């Protein structure tokens, strides 16, 4: 059974009666008494308390492969009781994961883009996150600003690991396409590999470095589905936004970010030089 958003809301509101083993789960409520939740492409994510700590509760709107492998002990099979409109009930799988308080990266950019010192720190912190991720044996699979939380202390945290690529994931069942504005145009036409994160990481590194120099770029070029420029126009060499960023790096004498940006015109999604360039600061 795949439940609707409203069915999940009802079940989570009545957590004391609808969870099988997670008896301590309590939804965090808004002022109007409704649960705090957000809706993504494949899941409804509730903010809940469990054992005195905040967690995210992921409830799925479509069938997803590899969840047990990806989340391990955080995956709860047939945990939440759902009722349909005819009064029939069925238990569905959920994921109880860590909650990171803060705002998404795109929201942080929107609020602070004209604060050069803040943007420099944000750029620096993201490069540390990117370098750390490239050194892991797994890939996130859907790197985009919506999946990066900026905490009050300016630390960065990845969320939503449903698209993870790892040695344990069954790639024959892998159907994640990524987010178009951040993925290389050929992402879904080459074999799935750990290098799946290379391109979006390089794109966000480039955009944040540029914004640290000139925050007005966000006001002039920022839109809801991309960060300054989209991958397809960059690879196709017809992005005036991207060309302006390259000129900015040249004017600032920033060869490292200029070379990282040039990787974005690669004919292939994998960027083997990215790690060395990120580590060279």
C-alpha positions in Angstrom: 0.0 0.0 0.0 1.2 3.5 -0.9 -0.5 6.1 1.3 -1.4 9.7 0.5 -0.2 12.7 2.3 -3.5 13.1 4.2 -3.4 9.5 5.3 0.1 9.9 6.7 -0.9 13.0 8.5 -3.8 11.3 10.2 -1.7 8.3 11.2 1.2 10.4 12.6 -1.2 12.6 14.5 -2.4 9.4 16.3 1.1 8.1 16.9 0.2 6.5 20.2 -2.1 4.0 18.3 -0.5 3.6 14.9 3.1 2.7 15.4 4.2 -0.8 15.9 7.5 -0.6 17.7 8.2 3.1 17.8 5.9 3.7 20.8 7.7 6.9 21.9 7.3 8.8 18.6 5.4 12.1 19.0 4.8 14.5 16.1 6.0 18.1 16.5 3.0 20.3 15.9 2.6 23.7 14.4 0.6 26.5 16.2 -2.6 25.3 14.4 -2.2 21.7 15.8 -1.1 20.2 12.5 2.2 18.2 12.2 5.3 19.8 11.0 6.1 18.1 7.7 7.5 18.7 4.2 6.8 17.0 0.9 9.4 15.8 -1.5 9.3 13.9 -4.8 9.0 10.5 -3.1 8.3 11.1 0.6 6.5 13.0 3.3 9.0 14.0 6.0 7.6 14.7 9.5 9.5 16.4 12.3 9.0 14.1 15.4 10.3 13.5 18.9 11.5 10.1 19.9 13.3 9.2 23.2 13.7 12.9 23.9 15.4 13.8 20.6 14.3 15.3 17.4 14.1 13.0 14.3 12.8 13.0 10.8 10.2 10.4 9.9 10.2 9.6 6.2 6.9 8.2 4.9 6.9 7.2 1.2 4.6 8.3 -1.6 6.0 5.8 -4.1 7.8 2.5 -3.9 11.5 2.8 -3.3 14.1 0.1 -3.7 17.2 -0.4 -1.5 15.8 1.5 1.6 16.8 -1.3 4.0 20.3 -1.3 2.6 20.7 2.5 2.6 19.3 3.2 6.1 20.0 0.0 8.0 18.7 0.1 11.5 16.9 3.4 10.7 14.5 1.5 8.4 11.4 0.1 10.0 9.4 -2.4 8.0 5.6 -2.4 8.3 5.8 0.1 11.2 3.0 2.6 10.6 -0.6 1.7 10.5 -2.5 3.4 7.6 -6.3 3.5 7.0 -7.8 4.0 3.6 -11.1 5.7 2.8 -13.0 2.4 3.1 -11.7 1.7 6.6 -9.2 -1.0 5.6 -5.8 -0.8 7.3 -2.3 -1.9 6.4 1.2 -1.3 7.9 3.8 0.5 5.8 7.5 1.0 6.0 9.1 4.2 7.4 12.6 5.6 8.0 13.4 7.3 11.3 16.5 9.4 10.8 18.5 12.2 12.4 16.9 15.6 12.4 19.1 18.6 11.5 17.7 21.9 12.7 18.4 24.8 10.3 17.5 26.0 6.8 18.2 24.6 3.4 21.2 25.9 1.5 19.1 27.7 -1.1 17.2 29.6 1.7 20.5 30.5 3.4 21.8 31.9 0.1 18.6 33.9 -0.4 18.9 35.4 3.1 22.7 36.1 3.2 23.8 36.5 -0.4 24.9 40.1 0.1 26.9 39.3 3.3 30.3 38.6 1.7 31.9 37.2 4.9 29.0 34.8 5.5 29.1 33.6 1.9 32.9 33.1 2.1 32.4 30.9 5.2 29.5 29.0 3.5 31.6 28.4 0.4 34.5 27.2 2.6 32.3 24.9 4.6 30.7 23.4 1.5 34.1 22.6 0.0 35.0 20.7 3.2 31.7 18.8 2.9 32.3 18.0 -0.8 35.9 16.8 -0.2 34.7 14.6 2.7 32.0 13.1 0.6 34.3 12.4 -2.3 36.5 10.4 0.1 33.7 8.1 1.2 32.9 4.7 -0.4 29.3 5.8 -1.2 27.7 8.7 -3.0 24.6 10.7 -1.9 23.0 10.5 -5.4 20.9 13.7 -5.3 23.1 16.6 -4.3 21.2 19.9 -4.5 20.6 22.8 -2.2 17.3 21.4 -0.9 19.1 18.4 0.4 21.7 20.4 2.4 20.8 21.9 5.8 22.7 24.9 7.1 22.6 24.9 10.9 22.8 28.0 13.2 26.5 27.3 13.7 26.9 27.3 9.9 27.8 23.6 9.7 26.4 21.7 6.7 24.4 18.5 6.8 23.2 16.2 4.0 19.7 14.9 4.2 17.5 12.5 2.1 19.7 9.5 1.2 17.1 7.7 -0.8 19.3 7.9 -4.0 22.5 6.7 -2.4 25.0 4.7 -4.4 27.1 2.2 -2.5 28.7 -1.2 -2.9 25.6 -2.8 -1.1 22.9 -1.0 -3.2 21.4 -3.2 -5.9 22.0 -1.0 -9.0 19.6 -3.2 -11.1 16.8 -1.7 -9.1 18.2 1.9 -9.1 15.8 4.3 -10.7 16.9 7.7 -9.3 17.3 10.4 -12.0 18.6 13.2 -9.8 17.6 16.8 -10.1 17.9 18.1 -13.6 19.3 21.6 -12.9 22.3 20.1 -10.9 23.1 16.9 -12.9 25.2 16.4 -15.9 22.9 15.9 -19.0 24.3 12.4 -19.5 23.8 11.3 -15.9 21.0 8.8 -16.8 22.7 7.6 -19.9 25.9 6.2 -18.4 26.3 3.3 -15.8 25.5 4.4 -12.2 28.7 4.8 -10.3 30.1 6.5 -7.2 31.1 9.5 -9.3 27.4 10.4 -9.6 28.0 13.2 -7.1 31.0 14.8 -8.9 29.1 17.1 -11.2 26.6 18.6 -8.7 29.3 19.1 -6.1 31.5 21.0 -8.6 28.5 23.1 -9.7 27.6 24.1 -6.2 31.2 24.8 -5.3 31.5 27.0 -8.3 28.3 28.9 -7.6 29.1 29.5 -3.9 32.6 30.7 -4.7 31.2 33.2 -7.2 28.5 34.4 -4.7 31.3 35.0 -2.1 32.8 37.5 -4.6 29.5 39.0 -5.8 26.3 38.3 -4.0 24.3 40.2 -6.6 24.6 37.2 -8.8 21.9 35.5 -6.7 19.5 38.4 -7.3 20.2 38.5 -11.0 20.4 34.8 -11.9 18.9 32.9 -9.0 15.7 30.9 -9.8 13.9 28.1 -8.0 15.2 25.1 -9.9 18.9 26.0 -10.3 21.8 27.8 -8.6 23.0 30.6 -10.9 23.1 28.3 -13.9 21.8 24.9 -15.0 24.0 22.0 -16.0 22.6 21.6 -19.5 23.3 25.1 -20.6 26.8 25.0 -19.1 27.8 21.8 -20.9 26.3 23.1 -24.1 28.4 26.3 -23.7 25.5 28.7 -24.0 25.2 30.0 -20.5 25.9 33.8 -20.2 25.6 33.4 -16.4 28.4 30.8 -16.4 30.5 33.0 -18.7 30.2 35.9 -16.3 31.3 33.6 -13.4 34.4 32.6 -15.3 35.3 36.2 -16.0 34.8 37.0 -12.3 37.3 34.2 -11.3 39.8 35.6 -13.8 39.4 39.1 -12.5 39.9 37.9 -8.9 43.0 35.9 -9.9 41.2 32.7 -8.5 42.7 30.0 -10.7 41.6 27.1 -8.5 37.9 28.0 -8.8 38.3 28.8 -12.5 39.6 25.3 -13.1 36.9 23.7 -11.0 34.3 25.7 -13.0 35.9 24.5 -16.3 35.2 20.9 -15.2 31.5 21.7 -15.6 31.9 21.7 -19.4 33.0 18.1 -19.3 31.4 15.8 -21.8 31.2 13.1 -19.0 29.4 13.2 -15.6 32.5 11.9 -13.8 35.1 14.5 -12.9 38.2 12.7 -11.7 40.2 15.9 -11.3 37.7 17.4 -8.9 39.1 16.0 -5.7 42.6 17.1 -6.3 41.4 20.7 -7.1 39.3 20.8 -3.9 42.2 19.6 -1.8 44.5 22.2 -3.2 43.4 25.2 -1.1 
